[in-house]
Amino acid sequence: MTLGLRAASAATVVALALGAAGCEDEDSDYVPPEVCASGDVAPDLEESPLMRPGGDCIGCHAADEGPSYDLAGTVMVGADDDTNCNGVGGIAVEITDAHGAVLTLATNAAGNFFHELQAGAVALPYTARVLYQGRVRAMASAQTEGSCNTCHSDTGAPGRILVP
């Protein structure tokens, strides 16, 4: 390879790298977690059920495109895990609405659970329980907020939603 071709190839690689960097979503608010008990950092995904574990699913989806949810949250490993730390998959989140209807939502690999609004709204207020291997963690009172991670944040009380 001649020096001219090497220089041209290097310039092409640099141009492609700079172009690729410019393709990132400029509105992305992805921040890698500093506290992550699972040690499993979520990748910066867009338009995926696995995106942004621990984040405000309903608030983001209401302001942007994507499915509309009336209930959404994340089951995490640690009470103070930061957003974008993967939670726990395979957990059952049981919702009992104001009419006594029971809805069971399963967490995905990122720990996220959600109920799409198009499936029919959950009658408020509702109660919630997290079920795993015969153990139960129940909320102490009925709720009217469906964006679970809004209250159950890394800095909010009583902390993240945890596995029982």
C-alpha positions as CSV (number, residue, x, y, z in Angstrom):
1,M,0.0,0.0,0.0
2,T,1.4,3.4,-0.9
3,L,1.7,6.3,1.5
4,G,-1.0,8.1,-0.4
5,L,-3.5,5.2,-0.1
6,R,-2.7,4.8,3.6
7,A,-3.3,8.5,4.3
8,A,-6.5,8.3,2.3
9,S,-7.6,5.2,4.2
10,A,-6.8,6.8,7.5
11,A,-8.8,10.0,6.5
12,T,-11.7,7.8,5.5
13,V,-11.7,6.0,8.9
14,V,-11.6,9.3,10.8
15,A,-14.4,10.7,8.6
16,L,-16.6,7.6,9.2
17,A,-16.0,7.7,12.9
18,L,-16.9,11.4,13.1
19,G,-20.0,10.8,11.0
20,A,-21.1,7.9,13.2
21,A,-20.6,10.0,16.3
22,G,-22.9,12.7,14.8
23,C,-25.6,10.0,14.3
24,E,-26.2,9.6,18.0
25,D,-29.5,10.9,19.4
26,E,-28.7,14.4,20.5
27,D,-31.7,14.3,22.8
28,S,-30.5,11.1,24.6
29,D,-30.3,11.5,28.3
30,Y,-28.5,8.2,28.8
31,V,-26.1,8.4,31.8
32,P,-24.3,5.2,32.8
33,P,-25.1,4.3,36.4
34,E,-22.5,4.9,39.2
35,V,-24.4,2.7,41.6
36,C,-25.4,-0.7,40.2
37,A,-25.8,-3.6,42.7
38,S,-26.4,-6.1,39.9
39,G,-23.2,-5.0,38.1
40,D,-25.2,-5.2,34.9
41,V,-25.2,-1.8,33.2
42,A,-28.0,-1.4,30.6
43,P,-26.8,-0.4,27.1
44,D,-28.0,2.9,25.6
45,L,-31.1,1.5,23.8
46,E,-33.8,3.4,22.0
47,E,-37.2,2.1,21.2
48,S,-36.9,-1.1,23.2
49,P,-38.8,-2.7,26.1
50,L,-35.3,-3.1,27.7
51,M,-34.5,0.7,27.6
52,R,-33.7,2.9,30.6
53,P,-34.4,0.6,33.5
54,G,-35.3,2.7,36.6
55,G,-36.3,5.7,34.5
56,D,-39.6,7.4,34.2
57,C,-41.3,5.3,31.5
58,I,-44.6,7.0,31.5
59,G,-43.2,10.5,31.5
60,C,-40.8,9.8,28.7
61,H,-43.3,8.0,26.6
62,A,-45.9,10.7,27.1
63,A,-43.5,13.4,25.9
64,D,-42.1,11.3,23.0
65,E,-43.2,8.6,20.6
66,G,-43.7,5.1,21.8
67,P,-46.5,3.1,23.4
68,S,-48.6,4.8,26.1
69,Y,-48.6,3.1,29.5
70,D,-50.8,3.5,32.5
71,L,-48.5,1.4,34.7
72,A,-44.7,1.0,34.3
73,G,-41.7,0.5,36.5
74,T,-38.6,-1.6,37.2
75,V,-37.8,-4.2,39.8
76,M,-34.1,-3.5,40.9
77,V,-31.5,-5.4,42.9
78,G,-30.4,-2.5,45.1
79,A,-32.6,0.2,46.8
80,D,-30.2,2.9,45.6
81,D,-29.4,1.6,42.1
82,D,-29.1,4.4,39.5
83,T,-31.2,4.6,36.4
84,N,-29.7,2.4,33.6
85,C,-28.7,-0.3,35.9
86,N,-30.5,-3.5,34.8
87,G,-32.9,-4.9,37.3
88,V,-34.2,-8.4,37.7
89,G,-36.1,-10.4,35.0
90,G,-38.7,-13.0,35.6
91,I,-40.4,-11.3,38.6
92,A,-44.2,-11.1,38.9
93,V,-45.8,-7.7,39.7
94,E,-49.4,-8.1,40.7
95,I,-51.8,-5.2,40.4
96,T,-55.3,-5.2,41.9
97,D,-57.4,-2.4,40.6
98,A,-60.2,-0.5,42.3
99,H,-62.8,-3.0,41.0
100,G,-60.8,-6.1,42.3
101,A,-59.5,-7.1,38.9
102,V,-56.0,-8.6,39.1
103,L,-53.4,-8.0,36.5
104,T,-50.0,-9.8,36.7
105,L,-47.1,-8.2,34.8
106,A,-43.8,-10.0,34.3
107,T,-40.5,-8.1,34.4
108,N,-38.3,-8.5,31.3
109,A,-34.5,-9.0,31.2
110,A,-33.9,-5.3,32.2
111,G,-36.4,-5.6,35.2
112,N,-38.9,-3.4,33.4
113,F,-42.7,-4.1,33.6
114,F,-45.4,-2.1,31.9
115,H,-49.1,-2.2,31.0
116,E,-50.0,-0.5,27.7
117,L,-52.9,1.9,27.9
118,Q,-54.5,0.4,24.8
119,A,-55.1,-2.8,26.7
120,G,-57.6,-0.9,28.9
121,A,-56.9,1.4,31.8
122,V,-56.4,0.1,35.3
123,A,-59.1,1.4,37.6
124,L,-57.6,3.7,40.3
125,P,-56.6,3.4,43.0
126,Y,-54.7,0.1,42.8
127,T,-52.6,-2.0,45.1
128,A,-49.3,-3.6,44.1
129,R,-47.4,-6.7,45.2
130,V,-44.1,-8.1,43.9
131,L,-44.0,-11.9,43.9
132,Y,-41.0,-14.2,43.7
133,Q,-40.5,-17.8,44.7
134,G,-43.3,-17.8,47.2
135,R,-42.1,-14.5,48.8
136,V,-44.2,-11.3,48.6
137,R,-43.4,-7.6,49.0
138,A,-46.6,-5.5,49.1
139,M,-47.1,-1.8,49.0
140,A,-48.6,-0.5,52.3
141,S,-51.3,1.6,50.7
142,A,-53.3,2.0,47.5
143,Q,-51.8,4.1,44.7
144,T,-53.1,6.5,42.1
145,E,-49.7,7.1,40.3
146,G,-48.9,4.6,37.6
147,S,-45.4,5.8,36.9
148,C,-43.8,3.6,39.6
149,N,-40.2,4.8,39.1
150,T,-41.3,8.4,39.7
151,C,-41.6,7.6,43.5
152,H,-39.4,4.5,43.6
153,S,-36.2,6.3,42.4
154,D,-32.6,6.0,43.6
155,T,-33.1,9.1,45.7
156,G,-36.9,8.8,46.5
157,A,-38.6,7.2,49.4
158,P,-38.8,4.3,50.0
159,G,-36.2,3.6,47.3
160,R,-36.4,1.3,44.4
161,I,-38.9,-1.6,43.9
162,L,-37.0,-4.6,45.1
163,V,-37.3,-8.4,44.9
164,P,-38.9,-9.8,48.0
